[in-house]
Amino acid sequence: MISAIMEAVGAALRSEFADNCKVYTEETEQGLERPCFFISFVDFTDRAFLGGRRFRTNRFRIRYLPESEGSGKEGYYAVAERLLTALEWITVAGQLQMGTKMRYEVADGALHFFVNYDLFVCKAAEALPVMEQMERKLVVKG
């Protein structure tokens, strides 16, 4: 599921920024084309609910590196505003998924944008054997 969400985030970034930015899912330093985005998985939580359901919280970080290293913060803020819109809804395995807990910060010469994609997962029910025979006895008084 994590890789499907990462692919959907990458598709949303490519759609919003067209061919202007390269999207990477793994950290690389060699052959880096700027401006670019790095998508990375940060952490995961899992809570059990009744009925075999589980609530999973998936936090991702999208790091943006501008074309030149000395860019002003205004450029970062403009990209962050576009990310807020582009990552609000993504399509994962044919289903719309809403991004929550979005926040961003500018640090270490890059924009760090954080977003959660939280979802319920249903565990498949265990198949039980079917009853072969049943007897029923009806007694009527009166």
N, C-alpha and C positions, 0 to 999 in steps of 0.2 A: 504494500500500500504506500509506503514511503516513496519508493521510486516513481509510482504513478502520480503522486502529488508533485514531486519534483519536476516531472515531465510536463504536467499541467501548468505549473508556475513558469517554466521555461517557455511554453507556448504563449502564455499571457504576456510575458516580457517581449517576445519576438513580435507579437501582434501590436503591442503599444509602441515599441521603439523601432519597428520595421528592421531595416538592414543597418541602421546606424550603430547598433551595439552588438557585440558578441556575447553569447551566454555560455558560461562554463558551469559544469556540475562538480568538477574536481579542481582542486587548487593546482595551479601551474604557474611557473615563472618564465619558462622558455617559450618563445613564440607567442607571447601575450599580445593580443590586438586590443588597443584602447580606442574608445571607451568600451567598457565591458561590465558584465554582471557575473558574480559567483553565487550560486545557490548552494547552501549547505544546511544539513539537518542538524538542529541544536539539541533538542531533547524530546522525551516522550513520557507520558504518564498514562496509566491504565487503571480504571475503577470498575469494579463488578457491580452489576445491577440485577434485579430479579428477572427471571425468564431467560437466562443465558445471555443477556445483553452486557456489553462492556462499552464504557465511554473512554475514548482515547483522545489525548491531547497531543498534537504534533506541532512543535515550534520549529520554524525555519528562519534562517538569516539570509538576506539577499544583500551582498556587498557590491557597491557600485564604485568603479574606478573611472575618473574622467579621462578625457583625451590627454591632458597635460597635468603634471603633478602639482602645479602651483595655482590651480583654479580657485576662484573665490567661492565662499559658502553659498552665495545666491544660486549658483548652478546646482549645488547639492539639494537645496530646498525645492527648486523647480522639479528636479527628478523625483524627489520624495513625494511631492503632490501628485505626480503622474502615477507613481507606484500605488498610492492610496486608492486611486480609482481602478487601476488595472488589476490589482490583486484582491479587490473586494469580493469578487465572484470568479471562480475558476471551474472548469469542467474536468472532473476526475471520473474516468470509466463511464462516461455518458451521463453522470449526475452532477448537478451544480453543487459546489461546495463554497461556503462563505468563509472569508478570512476574518479573524477576530483578533483582538488584543494587538492591533497594529501600533508600532512605534518606530521611531528612527532617531539616529544620532550621527553626528559627524565626528569621527575620531581616526587618528592615524592616517590622515590623508585620504579617507574613503567615507562614503555614506554607508551606514549599517542600518538596514531596514529589517525589522522583525515582524513576523506574522504567524498566527496560529491557524491551523486547519483541524478543528475538533470534530469528531464524528462518533456515532454509535456503531458498534459492530455486533452482529447477532451470531452467536455460536450455533452451528448446525445441531439440531436435535438428534439424539441417539435413536436409531431405528429399533423399535421393540418388536418381538415376534407377535404375529397376529393370532388371536384366539381361534382355535379350531372348531370347538363345539360349545354350545350353550344350552342348558336345560332351564325351562321356566315352568313353575308350578303356580297356578292361579287358584286361589280359594275364595269363594264368594259366600258371604253369610246372608241369610235372610230369605 
